[in-house]
Amino acid sequence: MSKVPRIITNIFAVFLFVLYSFTLFNFPIYSNEIVDLENKIAETEKELKEKEGVLKSVESRIKEISNSNYSISQKIVLINKEITELEENIERTEKEIEEKSLAINEKQGQLEKMKVLIDEVSGDLYIQSRSKVSNFFLSKEGWKSLVESIFIKQSTISMLRGEVEKIGGEFSSLAESKADLDNQMEDLNSQRKGLDDAHELLASEKVRLQAELSKQVASKSGLSSEITDLTKKVSQLQAALIAARSSGFISSGGDTTSGDGTSIAQAPAGYFGVFSIGAYTHRNGMSQWGARARADAGQSYRDILNFYYSNPTFGSGTMGSITVVYCGANSRCPRSGYPVEDGCVNPTYATYDFETEYLYRLGEMPEYFHIEALKAQAIAARTFALRVTGYGASAIRGDTCHQYVAGVKTGTWKQAVDSTRSQVLFRGADLAITQYAAVHGGWIDSIGGWDTQSGGGSNWFYDAWEKVSGVTWFYKSWYRYGDKPDGITCGHSPWLSPQEMIDILNAYLIKYGKGVKGNPDLSRLLPSDFGKCPYRVDYGNITKSPYSSSELESFLYNPVKSISFVKTDLSEGKTTYVHFYGTERGTISIPGNEFKDIYNQMAPGHMRIQQQSHYWYFNVEKK
C-alpha cells in the first residue's frame, strides 16, 4: 500500500518538471536581462579596447611610413638635383668635345695642305736643280741664279716644315684634350646611369610606401568607423541598462496612488504602460490639486495665487448679477473672438446674483479640499467671470468651456466665497488671466516653470505638488472611453502586450515611410480591436479592417519583432523622444509628438495620451 502514493508522487514530480520546462521555453525570462546587458557591455567594451589598440598600431605605422615617405621624397629631390647638374655637365662636355673635334678636323686639313705644299716645293726644287746643273759650270750668272733659287726653295720648305710641326703640336694637344673629354664623358655617363638606377629604386620604394600608406589609412578609417559604432553601441547598452534598472526614465514603481492604470507594478511582466503626465489641460495658471497640496502643507491662499499667477496685484471687483448660458448635448466650446453662444446647441439662459448665487453654484473644486485652496479657487473664479463677461456686459457658459455651474453649496465652499468677497487679481490696470485646471503634470506653461516643492526639476516626478496630493490623474495610463469609472474599455486592461507595442512601432515605420516596401493602405493603420467595440467619432465612418501583425511586418524590409527596453526623454514639460532598444533595427528613437500621434491612432482599448493636441507629456515604461 505504501508503493501507490510513491508512484503517484513520482508521476506528479515528473509532471511538475515537464510543466516547468515548458514554461522556460514558452515564456520570456526577464530576471536575467540586466546580467545579459552587463555581459554585453563588458564584451563590447573589450572589443572596443582591442580595436583601439589596433588603431594605435595603425596610426604608429602611418606615422612611420609618412616619415619614410618624406625621407625618400627628400632623397629623390636631391637625386633629381644631382641629375640636373650632371646633365648640364654632360651637355657642357659634349659641346667641348664637339668643339675639339671640329678644331682637330681643321688642323688635320691644314696639315694636309702643308704636306701638299712641301711636296710641291720639294719636287720643284729637285727639277730645277737637275735642269740647271749645266749652267752651274758654264756660266757665272747661272751659278748665282741657281744658288739663289735653291736657297729660296729650301727656306720655303723649312718654313713649311716649321708650320707643320706647329700644327702637328696643336693637333696632338687637341687629340689629347679630346681623349680626356671622352674619358670624362664616359665617367659622366656612368654617374648618370648610377643616378638613374638610384632614382628608379627610390621611386619604386615611394610607390610601395604610398600603396601601404593608402592601405593603412583605409584601415584606420574602417577602424575609426568600427570604434564609433562600438562606442555608440556601448552608450546604447548602458542606456538600456539604466532603463532596465529603473524601468524607464521615471517609474511609478507601485508607490503612486492605487488608481487603475497609475502604476507599472500592476502590469504583467513584459507589458508596456504609456502614462500621461497631467490630464487634458492647457497647463496655464493654477493647478487645483497642486493648490490643495500646497494648502495642506501650510501655504495661504495668497501664497498659492502668487505662485500660479506670478505675483499679481490683489484688488477689489464684483458685479450685481451674471447671465449663464446652458448648452445641450453635442455642443462645443466657443471659438476665440466669437460670442459665448458659438457652438452652443439649444441654449438656455439663467440670471444669478453674482456673489451669493453664481459663485455658490460653482462645482470647480471639491469642498473637502483645504479652506486655503478653496479661497484661492474662489478668487481665481471671481476674476475669471468678471474678465469673460466684461463685468456683466455679456453672458458666460455654465459648462467646463468656462466654469461649471451646479447646485448651490452651503458648506466650506460658501465659506471660502464669503471670506474672499470682492477680492480679485489684477495685472496692471486689467483683470489678470486666471486660467486653472485640475492637473498640469508638474509643469506650468504660463510661468515656464516647475510646480514642485523644491522649485526645481531635478527630482520633479516625486517632488511635484500634484504627486504629493495623491491625484491619480498626475500619472496615469488612460484606456477607457468616457469620463465615468464604468467607461467603455473593450475588455482591455490599461497595458499594452509586447506584440501590441511591436504593432505600434511597425505602424509608425509604415506611416512615416521608414524602410517601407509595397503600397500599404495607411487608412488601415487602426487598433487591432477596431470594429469590435464602439470607438470615438474622430475615426469617422471607416469601414476597413485593421492590418494584422504579420501584414504590418510584410510591408517593412526590416520589421520590429522584439523590444528589450524603453527609455523616455523628458525636458521641461515635454516628451522629446521615446527610445526603444533591442529591436531588429537597433535603437528606434521616436519624437514625442510622433509617438503620441501613432499611439493614439493604433492603441487598442481606447488607450490614449490624454492631453490637448498642442503638447505631449508622457512616459513609457516596461514591466
C-alpha positions as CSV (number, residue, x, y, z in Angstrom):
1,M,0.0,0.0,0.0
2,S,2.9,2.3,0.5
3,K,4.1,2.0,-3.2
4,V,1.0,3.6,-4.7
5,P,1.5,7.0,-3.0
6,R,5.2,6.9,-4.0
7,I,4.3,6.2,-7.6
8,I,1.7,9.0,-7.6
9,T,4.3,11.3,-6.1
10,N,6.9,10.5,-8.7
11,I,4.4,11.0,-11.6
12,F,3.3,14.3,-10.1
13,A,7.0,15.4,-9.7
14,V,7.7,14.5,-13.4
15,F,4.6,16.4,-14.4
16,L,5.7,19.5,-12.5
17,F,9.2,19.2,-14.1
18,V,7.8,19.0,-17.6
19,L,5.4,21.8,-16.9
20,Y,8.3,24.0,-15.6
21,S,10.5,23.1,-18.6
22,F,7.6,24.1,-20.9
23,T,7.3,27.4,-19.3
24,L,11.1,28.0,-19.7
25,F,10.7,27.5,-23.5
26,N,7.5,29.5,-23.9
27,F,7.7,32.5,-21.7
28,P,10.4,35.2,-21.7
29,I,12.6,35.4,-18.6
30,Y,13.2,38.9,-17.5
31,S,15.3,38.4,-14.4
32,N,18.5,37.8,-16.4
33,E,18.1,40.8,-18.7
34,I,20.3,43.1,-16.5
35,V,23.0,40.4,-16.3
36,D,22.9,39.9,-20.0
37,L,23.2,43.6,-20.6
38,E,26.1,43.9,-18.3
39,N,27.8,41.0,-20.1
40,K,27.1,42.6,-23.5
41,I,28.6,45.9,-22.3
42,A,31.7,44.1,-21.0
43,E,32.1,42.2,-24.3
44,T,31.6,45.3,-26.3
45,E,34.0,47.3,-24.2
46,K,36.6,44.6,-24.6
47,E,36.1,44.6,-28.4
48,L,36.3,48.4,-28.3
49,K,39.6,48.3,-26.4
50,E,41.1,45.8,-28.8
51,K,40.0,47.9,-31.8
52,E,41.6,51.0,-30.1
53,G,44.8,49.0,-29.7
54,V,44.9,48.0,-33.3
55,L,44.1,51.6,-34.3
56,K,47.0,52.9,-32.2
57,S,49.3,50.4,-34.1
58,V,48.0,51.5,-37.4
59,E,48.4,55.2,-36.5
60,S,52.0,54.4,-35.5
61,R,52.7,52.7,-38.8
62,I,51.1,55.5,-40.7
63,K,53.5,57.9,-38.9
64,E,56.5,55.7,-39.7
65,I,55.5,55.4,-43.3
66,S,54.9,59.1,-43.6
67,N,58.4,59.8,-42.2
68,S,60.0,57.2,-44.5
69,N,58.0,58.6,-47.4
70,Y,59.2,62.1,-46.5
71,S,62.8,60.9,-46.3
72,I,62.5,59.2,-49.7
73,S,60.9,62.2,-51.2
74,Q,63.8,64.3,-49.9
75,K,66.3,61.9,-51.4
76,I,64.5,61.9,-54.7
77,V,64.7,65.7,-54.7
78,L,68.4,65.6,-54.1
79,I,69.0,63.0,-56.8
80,N,66.9,65.0,-59.2
81,K,69.1,68.0,-58.4
82,E,72.3,65.9,-59.0
83,I,70.9,64.5,-62.2
84,T,70.1,68.1,-63.4
85,E,73.7,69.2,-62.6
86,L,75.1,66.1,-64.2
87,E,73.1,66.6,-67.3
88,E,74.3,70.2,-67.5
89,N,78.0,68.9,-67.1
90,I,77.4,66.3,-69.8
91,E,75.9,68.8,-72.1
92,R,78.9,71.2,-71.5
93,T,81.4,68.3,-72.0
94,E,79.6,67.2,-75.2
95,K,79.9,70.7,-76.5
96,E,83.6,70.9,-75.7
97,I,84.2,67.5,-77.4
98,E,82.4,68.7,-80.4
99,E,84.5,71.9,-80.5
100,K,87.7,69.9,-80.1
101,S,86.6,67.6,-82.8
102,L,86.0,70.5,-85.2
103,A,89.4,72.0,-84.3
104,I,91.2,68.7,-84.8
105,N,89.5,68.3,-88.2
106,E,90.6,71.8,-89.1
107,K,94.2,71.2,-88.1
108,Q,94.2,67.9,-89.9
109,G,93.1,69.8,-93.0
110,Q,95.8,72.4,-92.6
111,L,98.4,69.6,-92.2
112,E,97.2,68.0,-95.4
113,K,97.5,71.3,-97.2
114,M,101.0,71.9,-95.8
115,K,102.1,68.5,-96.9
116,V,100.9,69.2,-100.4
117,L,102.8,72.5,-100.5
118,I,106.0,70.9,-99.1
119,D,105.7,68.1,-101.7
120,E,105.2,70.6,-104.5
121,V,108.1,72.9,-103.4
122,S,110.4,69.9,-102.9
123,G,109.6,68.5,-106.3
124,D,110.1,71.8,-108.0
125,L,113.4,72.3,-106.2
126,Y,114.6,68.9,-107.4
127,I,113.6,69.5,-111.0
128,Q,115.2,72.9,-111.1
129,S,118.5,71.6,-109.6
130,R,118.8,69.0,-112.3
131,S,117.8,71.1,-115.3
132,K,120.1,73.9,-114.5
133,V,123.2,71.9,-113.4
134,S,124.9,72.7,-116.7
135,N,124.5,76.4,-116.1
136,F,126.4,75.8,-112.9
137,F,129.6,75.1,-114.9
138,L,129.1,77.2,-118.0
139,S,128.0,80.5,-116.7
140,K,128.9,82.6,-113.7
141,E,125.4,84.1,-113.8
142,G,123.8,80.6,-113.8
143,W,125.6,79.7,-110.6
144,K,124.4,82.8,-108.9
145,S,120.8,82.2,-110.0
146,L,120.8,78.6,-109.0
147,V,122.1,79.3,-105.6
148,E,119.5,82.0,-105.0
149,S,116.7,79.7,-106.2
150,I,117.8,76.7,-104.2
151,F,118.1,79.0,-101.1
152,I,114.7,80.3,-101.6
153,K,113.2,76.9,-102.1
154,Q,114.9,75.5,-99.1
155,S,113.8,78.4,-96.9
156,T,110.3,77.8,-98.0
157,I,110.5,74.2,-97.2
158,S,112.0,75.0,-93.8
159,M,109.2,77.4,-93.1
160,L,106.6,75.0,-94.2
161,R,108.1,72.2,-92.1
162,G,108.1,74.6,-89.1
163,E,104.4,75.3,-89.7
164,V,103.7,71.6,-90.0
165,E,105.4,71.0,-86.7
166,K,103.4,73.7,-85.1
167,I,100.1,72.4,-86.5
168,G,101.2,68.9,-85.5
169,G,101.8,70.0,-82.0
170,E,98.4,71.7,-81.8
171,F,96.8,68.5,-83.3
172,S,98.4,66.3,-80.7
173,S,97.3,68.7,-78.0
174,L,93.8,68.7,-79.3
175,A,93.7,64.9,-79.6
176,E,94.9,64.5,-76.0
177,S,92.3,67.0,-74.9
178,K,89.6,65.2,-76.8
179,A,90.7,61.9,-75.3
180,D,90.4,63.4,-71.8
181,L,87.0,64.7,-72.6
182,D,85.9,61.3,-73.9
183,N,87.1,59.7,-70.7
184,Q,85.3,62.4,-68.7
185,M,82.1,61.8,-70.8
186,E,82.3,58.1,-70.1
187,D,82.6,58.8,-66.4
188,L,79.7,61.2,-66.5
189,N,77.5,58.7,-68.3
190,S,78.5,56.1,-65.7
191,Q,77.5,58.5,-63.0
192,R,74.2,59.3,-64.8
193,K,73.4,55.6,-65.0
194,G,74.0,55.2,-61.3
195,L,71.8,58.2,-60.5
196,D,69.0,56.9,-62.8
197,D,69.2,53.5,-61.1
198,A,69.0,55.1,-57.7
199,H,66.1,57.3,-58.8
200,E,64.2,54.3,-60.1
201,L,64.8,52.4,-56.9
202,L,63.6,55.3,-54.7
203,A,60.6,56.0,-57.0
204,S,59.6,52.3,-56.7
205,E,60.0,52.4,-52.9
206,K,57.9,55.6,-52.8
207,V,55.1,53.9,-54.8
208,R,55.3,50.9,-52.5
209,L,55.1,53.1,-49.4
210,Q,52.3,55.2,-50.8
211,A,50.3,52.0,-51.5
212,E,50.9,50.8,-48.0
213,L,50.1,54.2,-46.6
214,S,46.8,54.2,-48.5
215,K,46.1,50.7,-47.2
216,Q,46.8,51.8,-43.6
217,V,44.8,55.0,-43.9
218,A,41.9,52.9,-45.2
219,S,42.4,50.5,-42.3
220,K,42.4,53.5,-39.9
221,S,39.2,54.8,-41.4
222,G,37.5,51.4,-41.1
223,L,38.7,51.0,-37.5
224,S,37.6,54.5,-36.6
225,S,34.1,53.7,-38.0
226,E,34.0,50.4,-36.1
227,I,35.1,52.2,-32.9
228,T,32.4,54.9,-33.4
229,D,29.8,52.1,-33.9
230,L,31.1,50.2,-30.8
231,T,31.2,53.4,-28.7
232,K,27.6,54.1,-29.8
233,K,26.6,50.5,-29.0
234,V,28.2,50.8,-25.5
235,S,26.2,54.0,-24.9
236,Q,23.0,52.4,-26.1
237,L,23.6,49.3,-24.0
238,Q,24.4,51.5,-21.0
239,A,21.2,53.5,-21.6
240,A,19.3,50.2,-21.9
241,L,20.9,49.0,-18.6
242,I,19.9,52.2,-16.9
243,A,16.4,51.7,-18.3
244,A,16.3,48.1,-17.2
245,R,17.4,49.0,-13.7
246,S,14.9,51.9,-13.3
247,S,12.1,50.5,-15.6
248,G,12.4,53.7,-17.7
249,F,13.4,57.3,-17.2
250,I,10.8,57.6,-14.4
251,S,8.8,54.8,-12.9
252,S,5.6,54.7,-11.0
253,G,7.1,51.7,-9.3
254,G,3.9,50.9,-7.4
255,D,4.2,53.7,-4.9
256,T,1.8,56.1,-6.5
257,T,-1.9,56.1,-5.6
258,S,-3.7,52.8,-6.4
259,G,-5.9,54.2,-9.2
260,D,-6.4,51.8,-12.1
261,G,-3.6,52.4,-14.6
262,T,-1.4,54.5,-12.4
263,S,1.5,52.1,-11.7
264,I,3.5,49.8,-13.9
265,A,3.7,47.4,-11.0
266,Q,0.1,46.5,-11.8
267,A,1.0,45.3,-15.3
268,P,2.0,41.7,-16.3
269,A,5.7,41.0,-16.9
270,G,6.9,42.3,-20.2
271,Y,3.9,44.6,-20.8
272,F,4.1,48.3,-21.5
273,G,2.5,51.2,-19.9
274,V,2.1,54.6,-21.5
275,F,1.4,57.2,-18.8
276,S,0.1,60.7,-19.5
277,I,1.8,63.2,-17.2
278,G,-1.1,65.6,-16.4
279,A,-4.6,65.2,-17.7
280,Y,-6.5,67.0,-20.5
281,T,-5.3,70.5,-19.6
282,H,-4.0,73.8,-21.1
283,R,-1.3,73.8,-18.3
284,N,-1.8,77.5,-17.6
285,G,-2.5,79.1,-14.3
286,M,-3.5,77.3,-11.1
287,S,-3.3,73.5,-10.7
288,Q,-6.2,72.7,-8.4
289,W,-4.7,69.6,-7.0
290,G,-1.4,71.4,-6.7
291,A,-3.2,74.1,-4.7
292,R,-4.7,71.5,-2.4
293,A,-1.2,70.0,-1.6
294,R,0.2,73.5,-1.1
295,A,-2.6,74.4,1.3
296,D,-2.2,71.1,3.2
297,A,1.5,72.0,3.6
298,G,0.6,75.3,5.3
299,Q,0.6,77.8,2.4
300,S,-2.1,80.5,2.4
301,Y,-4.4,81.3,-0.5
302,R,-2.2,84.4,-1.2
303,D,0.9,82.2,-1.4
304,I,-0.9,79.9,-3.8
305,L,-2.1,82.6,-6.0
306,N,1.2,84.4,-6.0
307,F,2.9,81.3,-7.4
308,Y,0.4,80.3,-10.0
309,Y,-0.2,83.8,-11.3
310,S,3.3,85.2,-10.9
311,N,2.7,87.7,-8.1
312,P,-0.5,89.5,-9.3
313,T,-1.9,92.6,-7.6
314,F,-4.8,91.9,-5.2
315,G,-7.7,94.2,-5.5
316,S,-11.5,94.6,-5.4
317,G,-14.0,93.9,-8.1
318,T,-17.6,92.4,-8.4
319,M,-20.9,92.9,-10.1
320,G,-24.6,92.6,-9.3
321,S,-25.8,89.8,-11.5
322,I,-24.5,87.4,-14.2
323,T,-26.2,85.6,-17.1
324,V,-25.3,82.0,-17.6
325,V,-25.7,80.1,-20.9
326,Y,-26.5,76.4,-20.6
327,C,-26.0,74.3,-23.7
328,G,-27.4,71.0,-24.8
329,A,-25.7,67.7,-26.0
330,N,-23.1,67.8,-28.7
331,S,-22.2,71.4,-28.0
332,R,-18.6,72.6,-28.4
333,C,-16.7,75.5,-26.8
334,P,-16.9,78.9,-28.4
335,R,-14.1,79.9,-30.8
336,S,-11.8,82.7,-29.8
337,G,-13.4,86.1,-30.7
338,Y,-16.9,84.6,-31.1
339,P,-19.9,85.1,-28.8
340,V,-20.3,82.7,-25.9
341,E,-23.3,81.1,-27.8
342,D,-20.9,79.9,-30.6
343,G,-21.0,76.1,-30.7
344,C,-23.9,76.0,-28.2
345,V,-26.7,73.6,-29.1
346,N,-30.2,74.5,-27.8
347,P,-29.0,77.3,-25.4
348,T,-31.0,78.3,-22.3
349,Y,-30.3,81.2,-20.1
350,A,-30.4,81.9,-16.3
351,T,-29.5,85.1,-14.3
352,Y,-28.0,84.8,-10.9
353,D,-26.8,87.2,-8.2
354,F,-23.0,87.1,-8.8
355,E,-21.7,86.8,-5.2
356,T,-24.5,84.9,-3.5
357,E,-25.8,82.6,-6.2
358,Y,-23.4,82.2,-9.1
359,L,-20.2,81.8,-7.1
360,Y,-22.0,79.5,-4.6
361,R,-23.0,77.2,-7.5
362,L,-19.5,76.7,-9.0
363,G,-18.5,73.0,-8.9
364,E,-14.9,73.5,-9.9
365,M,-13.3,72.3,-6.7
366,P,-14.4,69.6,-4.1
367,E,-15.4,71.0,-0.7
368,Y,-13.2,68.6,1.1
369,F,-10.1,70.5,-0.1
370,H,-8.3,72.7,2.4
371,I,-10.0,76.1,3.0
372,E,-6.9,78.0,1.8
373,A,-7.1,76.1,-1.6
374,L,-10.9,76.9,-1.8
375,K,-10.2,80.6,-1.1
376,A,-7.6,80.6,-3.9
377,Q,-10.2,79.0,-6.2
378,A,-12.9,81.5,-5.2
379,I,-10.7,84.5,-6.1
380,A,-9.5,82.9,-9.4
381,A,-13.1,82.0,-10.4
382,R,-14.4,85.5,-9.5
383,T,-11.6,87.2,-11.5
384,F,-12.3,84.8,-14.4
385,A,-16.0,85.5,-14.6
386,L,-15.5,89.3,-14.4
387,R,-13.0,89.2,-17.2
388,V,-15.0,86.9,-19.5
389,T,-18.3,88.9,-19.1
390,G,-16.7,92.3,-19.0
391,Y,-18.2,92.9,-15.6
392,G,-21.5,91.5,-16.7
393,A,-21.7,93.0,-20.2
394,S,-22.0,89.6,-21.8
395,A,-23.0,86.0,-20.7
396,I,-20.8,83.1,-19.6
397,R,-21.1,79.4,-20.3
398,G,-22.2,77.2,-17.5
399,D,-20.0,74.2,-18.5
400,T,-16.3,73.5,-18.5
401,C,-15.8,75.7,-21.5
402,H,-15.9,78.5,-18.9
403,Q,-16.9,77.5,-15.4
404,Y,-19.1,74.6,-14.4
405,V,-22.3,75.7,-12.6
406,A,-24.2,73.2,-10.4
407,G,-26.4,73.3,-7.3
408,V,-25.9,75.9,-4.5
409,K,-23.3,74.9,-1.9
410,T,-23.7,75.8,1.7
411,G,-20.6,74.3,3.3
412,T,-16.9,75.1,3.2
413,W,-17.0,76.4,-0.4
414,K,-19.6,79.1,0.6
415,Q,-17.3,80.0,3.5
416,A,-14.4,80.4,1.1
417,V,-16.5,82.7,-1.2
418,D,-17.8,84.8,1.6
419,S,-14.4,85.2,3.3
420,T,-12.9,86.5,0.0
421,R,-15.8,88.6,-1.1
422,S,-15.0,91.1,-3.9
423,Q,-11.3,90.0,-3.9
424,V,-9.9,89.7,-7.5
425,L,-6.5,89.7,-9.2
426,F,-5.1,92.4,-11.5
427,R,-2.2,92.6,-13.9
428,G,-1.5,96.3,-14.1
429,A,-4.8,98.0,-14.7
430,D,-6.5,94.9,-16.2
431,L,-8.0,91.9,-14.6
432,A,-5.5,89.1,-14.5
433,I,-5.9,86.0,-16.7
434,T,-6.8,83.3,-14.1
435,Q,-7.0,80.1,-16.0
436,Y,-6.9,76.9,-13.9
437,A,-7.3,73.2,-14.4
438,A,-7.3,70.0,-12.2
439,V,-3.8,68.6,-13.1
440,H,-1.0,70.1,-15.2
441,G,1.7,67.4,-14.7
442,G,4.1,69.4,-12.6
443,W,4.9,72.0,-15.2
444,I,3.2,75.3,-15.7
445,D,3.4,76.8,-19.2
446,S,2.1,80.2,-18.3
447,I,5.1,80.7,-15.9
448,G,7.5,78.4,-17.7
449,G,8.5,76.6,-14.5
450,W,8.1,73.6,-12.3
451,D,5.3,73.2,-9.8
452,T,7.4,71.4,-7.2
453,Q,8.2,71.5,-3.6
454,S,11.8,72.5,-4.3
455,G,11.0,74.8,-7.1
456,G,13.3,72.9,-9.4
457,G,13.1,69.9,-11.8
458,S,16.0,67.7,-10.7
459,N,13.5,65.3,-8.9
460,W,10.3,66.7,-10.3
461,F,8.3,63.4,-10.5
462,Y,8.3,62.8,-6.8
463,D,8.7,66.4,-5.9
464,A,5.7,67.8,-7.8
465,W,2.9,69.2,-5.6
466,E,0.3,67.2,-7.7
467,K,2.2,64.0,-6.9
468,V,2.2,64.9,-3.2
469,S,-1.6,65.5,-3.4
470,G,-2.2,61.8,-4.4
471,V,-4.3,62.6,-7.5
472,T,-4.3,59.6,-9.9
473,W,-4.5,61.9,-13.0
474,F,-1.0,63.2,-12.3
475,Y,0.5,60.0,-13.8
476,K,-2.0,57.6,-15.5
477,S,-2.5,55.2,-18.3
478,W,-5.8,56.3,-20.0
479,Y,-7.6,53.4,-21.7
480,R,-11.4,53.8,-21.3
481,Y,-13.8,55.7,-23.5
482,G,-15.9,58.1,-21.4
483,D,-15.3,60.0,-18.2
484,K,-17.2,57.7,-15.9
485,P,-15.4,54.9,-14.0
486,D,-17.5,52.4,-15.9
487,G,-16.5,53.9,-19.3
488,I,-16.0,51.5,-22.2
489,T,-12.7,49.5,-22.1
490,C,-13.5,47.0,-24.9
491,G,-12.4,44.3,-22.4
492,H,-8.8,45.5,-22.4
493,S,-6.5,46.3,-19.5
494,P,-4.6,49.7,-19.3
495,W,-1.5,47.9,-20.5
496,L,-0.1,47.0,-23.9
497,S,1.2,43.5,-24.6
498,P,4.7,43.2,-26.2
499,Q,3.0,42.4,-29.6
500,E,0.7,45.4,-29.3
501,M,3.7,47.7,-28.8
502,I,5.5,46.0,-31.6
503,D,2.5,46.6,-33.9
504,I,2.5,50.3,-32.9
505,L,6.2,50.6,-33.8
506,N,5.8,48.8,-37.2
507,A,2.7,51.0,-37.9
508,Y,4.9,54.1,-37.1
509,L,7.6,53.0,-39.5
510,I,5.0,52.4,-42.2
511,K,3.1,55.7,-41.6
512,Y,6.3,57.7,-41.6
513,G,7.9,55.9,-44.6
514,K,10.9,54.3,-42.9
515,G,12.0,51.2,-44.8
516,V,8.6,50.5,-46.4
517,K,8.1,48.1,-49.3
518,G,4.9,47.7,-51.3
519,N,2.0,50.1,-51.1
520,P,0.3,49.8,-47.7
521,D,-3.1,51.4,-47.2
522,L,-2.5,53.9,-44.4
523,S,-6.2,54.1,-43.7
524,R,-5.9,50.5,-42.4
525,L,-3.5,51.6,-39.6
526,L,-6.1,51.0,-37.0
527,P,-6.3,49.5,-33.5
528,S,-6.3,45.7,-33.5
529,D,-9.8,45.7,-31.9
530,F,-11.2,48.3,-34.3
531,G,-14.8,47.4,-35.2
532,K,-15.2,45.1,-32.3
533,C,-16.3,47.8,-29.8
534,P,-17.6,51.4,-30.1
535,Y,-14.9,54.0,-30.9
536,R,-14.7,57.7,-30.8
537,V,-16.1,59.9,-33.5
538,D,-12.7,61.1,-34.6
539,Y,-12.3,57.8,-36.6
540,G,-15.2,58.9,-38.9
541,N,-17.0,56.3,-40.9
542,I,-14.1,54.0,-41.6
543,T,-15.3,50.5,-42.7
544,K,-11.9,48.9,-43.4
545,S,-10.4,46.3,-41.2
546,P,-7.1,46.8,-39.4
547,Y,-3.9,45.1,-40.6
548,S,-2.8,42.1,-38.7
549,S,0.7,41.9,-37.1
550,S,2.0,39.7,-39.9
551,E,0.6,42.1,-42.5
552,L,2.3,45.1,-40.8
553,E,5.6,43.2,-40.9
554,S,5.2,42.3,-44.6
555,F,5.3,46.0,-45.5
556,L,8.7,46.5,-44.0
557,Y,12.2,45.4,-45.2
558,N,13.3,45.0,-41.6
559,P,10.3,44.9,-39.3
560,V,10.4,45.1,-35.5
561,K,9.8,41.7,-33.9
562,S,11.1,42.3,-30.3
563,I,11.8,45.1,-27.9
564,S,14.2,44.7,-25.0
565,F,13.8,48.1,-23.2
566,V,12.3,51.5,-23.5
567,K,13.6,54.9,-22.3
568,T,11.8,58.3,-22.5
569,D,13.5,61.7,-22.7
570,L,11.6,64.4,-20.8
571,S,12.5,68.1,-20.8
572,E,10.6,70.9,-19.1
573,G,7.1,69.7,-19.5
574,K,7.6,67.9,-22.8
575,T,8.4,64.4,-24.0
576,T,11.2,64.9,-26.6
577,Y,11.9,61.3,-27.6
578,V,11.0,57.7,-26.8
579,H,13.8,55.2,-27.4
580,F,13.1,51.5,-28.0
581,Y,16.2,49.3,-27.5
582,G,17.0,45.8,-28.7
583,T,14.9,45.8,-31.8
584,E,15.9,44.1,-35.1
585,R,16.6,47.6,-36.4
586,G,18.7,48.6,-33.5
587,T,17.5,51.5,-31.3
588,I,14.4,53.2,-32.7
589,S,14.0,56.8,-31.4
590,I,10.6,58.5,-32.0
591,P,9.9,62.2,-31.4
592,G,7.4,62.7,-28.6
593,N,4.7,64.3,-30.8
594,E,5.0,61.4,-33.4
595,F,4.7,58.7,-30.8
596,K,1.6,60.4,-29.3
597,D,0.2,60.5,-32.8
598,I,0.7,56.9,-33.7
599,Y,-0.2,55.7,-30.2
600,N,-3.5,57.5,-30.1
601,Q,-4.2,56.1,-33.6
602,M,-3.2,52.4,-33.0
603,A,-3.6,51.6,-29.3
604,P,-6.5,49.2,-28.5
605,G,-8.9,49.6,-25.7
606,H,-9.4,53.3,-26.3
607,M,-5.9,53.9,-25.0
608,R,-4.7,57.4,-25.5
609,I,-2.3,60.0,-24.3
610,Q,-4.9,62.2,-22.6
611,Q,-3.7,65.7,-23.5
612,Q,-4.6,68.5,-25.7
613,S,-3.2,68.5,-29.3
614,H,-0.6,71.2,-28.8
615,Y,1.6,69.4,-26.3
616,W,2.7,65.9,-25.4
617,Y,4.0,65.0,-21.9
618,F,4.1,61.3,-21.2
619,N,6.3,58.4,-20.1
620,V,6.6,54.8,-21.5
621,E,7.5,52.0,-19.1
622,K,8.1,48.3,-19.5
623,K,7.4,45.9,-16.7
